[in-house]
Amino acid sequence: MWERFSYYGMRALLILFMTAPAASGGLGFDTAVAGAIYGLYTSSVYMACLPGGWIADRFVGARRAVLYGGILIATGHFSMAIPSLATFYLGLALIVTGTGLLKGNVAVVVGHLYSRADQRRDAGFSIFYMGINLGAFIAPLICGYLGQRVSWHVGFGAAGVGMTAGLIQYVLGARTLGDAGMQPAQPADARMRRWTLVAAVAIVLAGAATAAGLIPVTAKQLADAAGVVLLGGAAAFFAWLFFSSRWGPAERRRLYAIAILFLAACLFWSQFKQAGSTLNLFGDRATRTELFGWSFPSSYYQALQPLFIITFAPVFAWLWIRLGRQEPSSPTKFSFGLLCAGAGFAVLAVAATVAASGVKVSPWWLVVTYLLHTFGELSLSPVGMSAMTKLAPARIGGLIMGVWYLSIAIGNFTGGRISSLYGTMPLPILFRSIALFGIGAAIVMFLLARPIKRLMGDVN
């Protein structure tokens, strides 16, 4: 809960802080630069989970990885509480590194608390899932208010206070966790330890040299390079999968299905993950922040999605069970998720047309958009994770789950780049284009549902 509090509290403020004029305490970046940095940051958080999991498996164990990650996250937020550009970038780097160590490994610790046959396992993960969404819900309400109504840096610091509270709770409650996640799953030998230390020192020195200006790299150039690595890495991975001779005919067909679902997920996340960028800017600049006579900071809109997830996740779980044998297949659910994402932007396109006249629109436009996007997430995200575990060949099951998180990273990066267009083209055209893209992808996915289902074999 506290890690998500820190992440979503900072995310609610990030692009608003970067685009705010220097006179009001912001950085005064234009939306192109701010969008690139935002996309790089949010995608890096998910990319960092892969090396973070490897470090836990090889060196420190999941329990210590969570502790070290929390310390880095808190330090990053406190760094951002200091008003300077250098501490801003340092804070982002520390948060990314810390989240990479914490985010995946804390789920591993939860898994270690129960045997695979323990009937309490799903209930335990349900509590864990509610903690995630509770943190995401309360973060914009507290950090958003402090950041927009008191000081940007107080808001960033509040996220660090939350993470510190989580660390205290984690250490004091360690006795209840037994030995879960204490030991590395596959300890590294001495040679691997030496090379890992060398690589870590090299990365730190390169980062320090860049921050000091010794390596002339701008934030936008760094974001562009990261995008090339991200997209190129994904393409190389699937090329390796498809051209490998190790798979049988049934496994190969399922890998093709995984690739199609992966691409659909990237398209969905590229729309959904604009909640903290494009939609955040629209809420701040073009939407009224008053409802029933109550005035609130624009960052409060960021609390809507987690609130809707908490409310409707049980409804969707009940719906799939209720449908029984008539339950839609995974590809059909994916098409519905894409349709909801596109429909949300279609609603915003109408709102942007109204706002083009110079008036701020009703908050209900964003409420409906976030609700549609939440329905899309509930149709695609848990379904996608489940499909990956069932479709993946057993010997690369963990790797395929890492690839699922890679789709979220690509979506975050792409969504950040799309948000760079905010203000450079008419908003109705921008939102209409995104809506048509999402709805078009949904139609294509729906038409491909039966062929994909045949590739999946007996997996629904």
N, C-alpha and C positions, 0 to 999 in steps of 0.2 A: 504493500500500500504506500509506504513512504517513498520508495524508489519511483513509483509512478506519480506520486505527488510532486516530487522534484522535477521529473521530466515534463509532465503536462503543465505544471506551474510555469516553468521556463518557456515551454513552447508557446503558451498563450501570449507571452510578452515578446518573444524573440523578433518576429518580423515587424511588429509595431515599434519596438525600440530602435531597430536598425533604420527604419524609414522615417522616424520622428525627427524633426529639425533639431539641430544642435542647441538652439535657443531654449528648447523645452527639455533638454537633457538627453536627447537621442543621438544617434550617430550621423544622421543626415544622408544615409545612402539612398541612391535611387532604387527603384523596385527591381531593376535588372540585376544589380549586384546583390541586393538583399535576398532576392529569390534564389540566386545561385548558392549563396552561403546557407540559406535555410535548407535547400534541397541536399546540399553536401552534408550538413549536420545530421538531419533526420535519417538520411540513408546510411551514414556512417555508423549510427547507433545500432542498426540491425546488422550491418556488415561485421562490426566488431564482435558480435556474438560468436562467430566462427573461431577466430583466434582465442577468444575468451574461454570457450569450451575446451579448446585444445590445451591451453595452459593449465586449466583445472585438471583435465584428464592425465596430463603428463607430469605436472610439477607440484601443485599446491592442494589439490582436492577441491571439490565444489564448495565446502563450508568456508574455507579460507578465501577462496576466490570471491565469494559474496561479501565477506568482510572487507577485503582490500578494495573491491569495487565500490562499496559504499563510502569508504574513506575518500577515494578519489573523486566520487561524485560530489560529496559535501565540500571538499576542497575546491572543486571547480566552481560551484555556486558562490562560495565565499570570495573566490577570485573575481567573479563577475560583479560582486557587490562593490568592488573598487572601481571608481569611474576613470578608466583609461582603455584605449584600444588594445594595448598589449595584454592587459588582464582579461579583457573580453575574449580574445582569441585563445589565450591560455585556458580560460575556464571552459570553453567549448571543447578543447582537446582533452582536458581532464575528465569531463562528463562523458564524452564518447568512450574513452578508455575504461572508465569505471563501469559504465553501463554494459560494455562488452563482457566484463568479468562477472557482473551481477545478474543480468537479465535471464540468460539461459540457465545459469548454474543454480539459481534459487529454485527453479522448477525441478532440477535434478535432485536437490535436497528433499523437496516435497515427495518426489517419487520414491526416494530411499526410505522414507518413513513407513512405507507399507510394502508388504510382499505383493507379488502379482496376483495372488489369490485372495488377498484381503478385501472383503466386501466394503470396507470404509474408504477404499482408495479413491473412488470417484467423488465421494462426499468431501474428502480432503481437498481434492483439486477444485471442487466447487467453492469451498471457502477461500482458497487461494485466488480463484478467478474473481470472486466478489471483492477481495482486497485490492486487486488491480484496478477494478472499475470504481471502487470507492475513492481511491487515491486520485484517479483521473477526474472524478467529479468535483471533489472539494478543492483541488489545486487551483483552477482558474478563479474560484470564488475568493480565495485568500490571497494568493500571489498576484492575481489579476487586479484585485482592488488595491493592494499595496503598491504595485508597480505603476498603475495609471493614476491613482488618486494621491499617492504620497511621493514615491520616487521609484524610478525604474530599478535602481540598484537595491533598494529595500525589498522590492519584489523578488529579485534574484537571490538575495540573501535569505529571504523567508524559505525558499525552496531548499537552501542548505540547512537551515534549522530543522526542517522536516526530515531531511535525510539523516541528520545527526540524531534526532529522536529515534529514528528507525535503527540506527547502529547501536544505541544504548539498549533498546528493547531486544535486539538480536543477541548481544553479548550476555545480558542478564538472563535471557530465556534459553541459552545454549544447552543447559542441562536437560531440557525437555526434548531435545533433538537426538539424544543418544550419540551414536557414532555415525549417523547418517551423513554421507558425503565428506567424511574426515580424511580419507586416503585417496590419492590419485588412482584412477582406474587402471592405468598402464604407465607406471613410472618411467621417466626418461633415463637413459644411461648418461654417463659422464660426458661423452662426446656431444650428445644433443644439448646437454645443459650449457656447455661452453659456447656452442654456436648460437644458442638462443640468447645468451648473455651478450655476445658480440652484436647480434642483430638488434637487441633492445637498446644498447648503448648508441649504436649508429642512428637509430630512429630518433632517440632523444636529442642527440647532437644536431641532426638535420633539422629537427623542429626548432631547437634553440637558435640555430643559425638563421633560419627563415624568419623567426620572430624578431631577431636583432637586425634584420635587413641585409645580412651577409649573402643570402641567396635571394636574388630579386624575383620573387614570385608573388603575384597578387592573389587575393582570395578567389577571384573569378577564374584565373588560370588554374588554380589548384582544384576548383570545382569541376572545371572542364576535364582535367586530367583524370580525376576520380571517376567521372562519368565514363570515360573511355575504358578505364580498368574494369569498372563494374559491368558494363555491357559486353566488353570483350571477354571477360572472365566467364560470364554466363554462356556466351556463344561457344567458347572453347570447351566448357564442361559438357554441354549437350552434344557437341561434335565428338568428344571422347566417348560419350555414352553410345551414340548411334553407330560409330565405326568400330567399336569394340566387338570382338568375336566371342566374348565370354557368355553372351546371353542366348537362351533358347528362344524358340519362336514366340511362345506365350509371353515371356518376359520382355522381349523386344516390342511386341504390340503394346504392352502396358507402359513401356517407356515412352512410346509415341504419344500415348494418352496423357502421360505426365507432362510432356513438353507442351501440348496444346493447353492443358489446364494452367500450366505455369504462365504461358503467354496471356491467357485470359485474366489471370490474377494480376499480372503486371499492369494491364490496361485498367482493371478496376481500381487498384491502389493508386494509380496516377491521378485518378479523379477523387477518390475518397480522401487521400492524404493531403488534399488542398484545404482541408478544414482549418489548419493552422496558418495557412498562407493566404491564398486568394480569398477564401471566405472570411478569414479574419480581417483582411483589409476592407472587404465590402461591409462587414459589420461595423468597422470603425469609422469609415468614411461616408457610407451611403445609407446606413440604417439607423433609425431612431433608437436611442438607448434609454427608452422610457416606456413603461408598461403599467397601465392602471394607476398613473400618477407617480410611480416609483422610478427613480433614475438610477442607472447602474452602469458600471464600466463595460465597454464593448467586449472585453476579454471574457465576460460572463457567458457569452454565446458558446465558448469552448466547453462549457460544462454540459451542454445539451446532449452530445453524443453518448458520453458515458452514462448519463441519466437514462437515456432511451435504451441503452444496452441492458442496464440493470432491470429495467421495466419489462422489456420485450423478449429477452433471452429465454426465460421460462415458457413464454407463449410459443415461440418457434419450436422449442424442444417438444412441447406438448403437441404442436401441430404435426410434426413429422411422425410422431408415434400414432396420433389419431388417424392419419391417412393410411397407415398400414401398408398393404400391398399396392395402394395407389400413390405411395410416396414418389415424388419426382426423382429422377436419376441425378447424380452429381452434376453432369454437364447442363441439365435443365435448370438446376438451382443456380449454377454459375451464370446462365443467361439471364435469369431473373435478377441476380445481383448487379450485373452490368446494366440492365434496364433501369433499375432503381437509381443507380449512380447517374445515368444520363438524364433521367426524369428530374432528379434534383437540380441539375444545372439548367434544364428547361424552365423550371420554376424561377430560378435566378435570372434567366434571360428576360423574362417578363418584368421581374422586379427592377432589373438594370435599365430597361426601357423607361419605366416610370421615373427612376432616379436620374435619368439623363436630362430631365427638365430642371434639375437643380434642387428637388425636394428629397428629403430623406424618407425612405420607405418604412413601412410597418415592420416590426420585429417578426411578425408571423411568417413572412417570406422565408427568413432563415430557419425558423422553427420547422416549417414544412420540409425545407431542403435537408436539414440534418436528420429529420425523421425518415425520409426516403433513403438517405445514405445509410442510416442504421439498419433499415430493413435489408438493404443490399449487403451490408457486412454480415448480418446474421444468416443470410442465404449462402454466402460464399466462404467466409473465413473459417468457421469451424468445420464446414463441409470439406473445404480444401485440405485442411490439416488431416482430417480423417481419411480422405482419399489417398493422400500421399503415403500414409502408414500402410494402407491396404494394397496399393499398387506397386510400391517399391520392392525390388528384389531384397530378400532378407539380409544379404551380406552388405548392402549399402543403404539400409534403412535410415541410419542416423544422418548419412550424407544427403539423402533426399529431403529430409526434414530441414537441413541447413539450406537447401536450395529453395524450399518454401519461404524461408525468411529472406532469402535473396530476392524473391519476387517483391516482397514488401520494400526492400531497400531500393530496388529499381523504380518502384512506384513512387516512393518518397522523392527520389532524385528527379524523376520526370515531372512530378507534380510541382516541385520547386522551380523547375525551369519554366513550366507553364505560367506560374505565378509571376515570373519576370516580365510577362507581357502585360500585366496589370498597369494601366495608365498609358501604355504605348499604342493601344488600339481601343476602339469603342467597346465598352463592357458588354452591351447586348450582343455584339458580333462574337466576342471572345466566349461568352457563356453559351451562346447558341452553337458555336462550333464544337465546344466540348460536349454539349448535350447530344448533338447529332452523331459525334464520334462514338459516344457511349451507347446510344440506342442502336446505331448501326452494328457495333460489335456484338450487342445482345442478340440482334436478329441473326447474324452469322453464326453465333454460338448455338442458338436454338436450332438452326438448320443442320448444324453438324452434330447435334446431340446423339442421334441414333448411330452414326458412324463411330463416334467416340466411344459410345457404350459398347459397340462390338469390339473395339480395341481393348476395352477394360475387362472383357471376359465376364466372369461371374461376380465381379465387384460392382456394387450399385453406385 
